[in-house]
Amino acid sequence: MNNRQVIDAFVNERTGRSSNGNLYSTGGKLINYSTCIAQRIGRKIIFNRTRYSVSTSKIQSWTAGSLRGRVKEISGVPMGEGDLARYV
């Protein structure tokens, strides 16, 4: 799968892993390397807007576009954080 397909899998509540394995969707989370980019908590989607790198920013931009505003945005999440629940 390419990165956009993995993001689509997350948006549509499926699992998937990118061909390079760095981006994956599983258990209601979209993870890039070891950092959670988006997470379903109940009926809400929490979106991590923290800036990390150019490549992660591209993933975040594609994800935000796919979710079309159906999210609660957060920032200040340290790199490597796998769970966004405590930032809500």
Sequence and secondary structure as in RCSB ss.txt:
>XXXX:A:sequence
MNNRQVIDAFVNERTGRSSNGNLYSTGGKLINYSTCIAQRIGRKIIFNRTRYSVSTSKIQSWTAGSLRGRVKEIS
GVPMGEGDLARYV
>XXXX:A:secstr
  HHHHHHHHHTT  EE TTSSEEEETTEEEETTEEEEEEETTEEEEE     HHHHHHHHHHHHHHTT EEEE 
   TT    GGG 
